[in-house]
């Protein structure tokens, strides 16, 4: 995994390596990033074409929607392609235009939504 901000990555890892929920988020995020890097072979142009399937393939533990969003947040601040992943995620997750608004700042949409209707 190509880290862009070692301090941010270390903070995330140190705060979440508790053997539980947080650790599962960190391990999932790392597996996901590694799969994307493997599948793009360093060609950043291919990111959007592999990121969704790689997220499913990296999910070996049955993550929740909240964990997925947390992994996006982790990667957005510490992975070399994190900002691009964050923007893709926001647009992929949006129902209206909230992803576009989030992309104007640094927000990450929470994909753990339940819509009844």
VEXDREN-2710 file (C-alpha; in Angstrom, 1 decimal):
% VEXDREN-2710
k/r/px/py/pz
1/UNK/0.0/0.0/0.0
2/UNK/1.5/3.3/-1.1
3/UNK/1.1/5.6/1.9
4/UNK/1.0/9.4/1.1
5/UNK/0.9/10.5/4.8
6/UNK/2.8/8.3/7.2
7/UNK/1.7/10.3/10.2
8/UNK/-2.0/10.1/9.3
9/UNK/-1.7/6.3/8.7
10/UNK/0.1/5.8/12.0
11/UNK/-2.5/7.7/13.9
12/UNK/-5.3/5.6/12.3
13/UNK/-3.5/2.4/13.0
14/UNK/-2.5/3.3/16.6
15/UNK/-6.0/4.4/17.4
16/UNK/-7.7/1.3/16.0
17/UNK/-5.5/-1.7/16.5
18/UNK/-7.7/-2.9/19.5
19/UNK/-8.5/-6.3/18.1
20/UNK/-12.1/-5.4/17.4
21/UNK/-14.2/-3.2/15.1
22/UNK/-11.6/-0.5/14.5
23/UNK/-8.9/-3.0/13.7
24/UNK/-11.2/-4.7/11.1
25/UNK/-11.6/-1.3/9.4
26/UNK/-7.9/-0.7/9.2
27/UNK/-7.2/-4.2/7.9
28/UNK/-10.0/-4.0/5.3
29/UNK/-8.7/-0.6/4.2
30/UNK/-5.2/-1.9/3.7
31/UNK/-6.4/-5.0/1.8
32/UNK/-8.6/-2.9/-0.4
33/UNK/-5.8/-0.4/-1.2
34/UNK/-3.4/-3.3/-2.0
35/UNK/-5.9/-5.0/-4.3
36/UNK/-6.5/-1.7/-6.2
37/UNK/-2.8/-1.2/-6.6
38/UNK/-2.3/-4.8/-7.8
39/UNK/-5.1/-4.5/-10.3
40/UNK/-4.1/-1.2/-11.7
41/UNK/-0.3/-2.1/-11.8
42/UNK/0.5/1.5/-10.9
43/UNK/-1.8/3.0/-13.7
44/UNK/-3.8/5.5/-11.7
45/UNK/-6.1/6.0/-14.7
46/UNK/-7.6/2.6/-14.0
47/UNK/-8.7/3.4/-10.4
48/UNK/-12.4/3.8/-11.0
49/UNK/-12.6/0.7/-13.1
50/UNK/-11.3/-1.6/-10.3
51/UNK/-12.1/0.1/-7.0
52/UNK/-15.7/-1.2/-6.5
53/UNK/-14.9/-4.9/-7.2
54/UNK/-11.7/-4.6/-5.2
55/UNK/-13.8/-3.3/-2.2
56/UNK/-16.0/-6.4/-2.4
57/UNK/-13.0/-8.8/-2.8
58/UNK/-11.2/-7.2/0.2
59/UNK/-14.2/-7.8/2.4
60/UNK/-13.2/-11.1/3.9
61/UNK/-14.8/-10.5/7.2
62/UNK/-18.3/-9.1/6.4
63/UNK/-17.8/-5.4/7.0
64/UNK/-20.8/-3.1/7.6
65/UNK/-21.7/0.0/5.6
66/UNK/-20.3/2.2/8.4
67/UNK/-17.0/0.3/8.3
68/UNK/-16.8/0.8/4.5
69/UNK/-17.2/4.5/5.0
70/UNK/-14.6/4.5/7.8
71/UNK/-12.2/2.8/5.5
72/UNK/-12.8/5.4/2.8
73/UNK/-12.0/8.1/5.4
74/UNK/-8.8/6.3/6.5
75/UNK/-7.6/5.9/2.9
76/UNK/-8.6/9.5/1.9
77/UNK/-6.2/10.9/4.5
78/UNK/-3.3/8.5/4.2
79/UNK/-3.2/6.6/0.8
80/UNK/-1.6/7.8/-2.3
81/UNK/-4.9/7.6/-4.3
82/UNK/-7.1/8.3/-1.3
83/UNK/-8.4/11.7/-2.3
84/UNK/-9.5/10.3/-5.7
85/UNK/-11.1/7.3/-3.9
86/UNK/-13.0/9.7/-1.6
87/UNK/-14.4/11.7/-4.5
88/UNK/-15.4/8.5/-6.4
89/UNK/-17.0/7.1/-3.3
90/UNK/-19.0/10.3/-2.7
91/UNK/-20.4/10.3/-6.3
92/UNK/-21.0/6.5/-6.2
93/UNK/-22.9/6.8/-2.9
94/UNK/-24.9/10.0/-3.5
95/UNK/-28.7/9.8/-3.9
96/UNK/-29.1/13.4/-5.0
97/UNK/-26.2/15.9/-5.2
98/UNK/-24.8/15.5/-1.7
99/UNK/-21.7/13.7/-3.0
100/UNK/-20.9/16.7/-5.3
101/UNK/-21.2/19.0/-2.2
102/UNK/-19.0/16.7/-0.1
103/UNK/-16.4/16.7/-2.9
104/UNK/-16.1/20.5/-2.7
105/UNK/-14.7/19.9/0.8
106/UNK/-13.1/16.9/2.5
107/UNK/-16.3/15.1/3.5
108/UNK/-17.0/11.4/3.1
109/UNK/-20.6/10.3/2.7
110/UNK/-21.9/7.7/5.1
111/UNK/-23.0/4.7/3.0
112/UNK/-24.8/3.1/6.0
113/UNK/-28.2/4.4/5.1
114/UNK/-31.5/2.7/5.2
115/UNK/-34.3/4.1/3.0
116/UNK/-37.8/3.0/3.7
117/UNK/-40.5/3.7/1.2
END
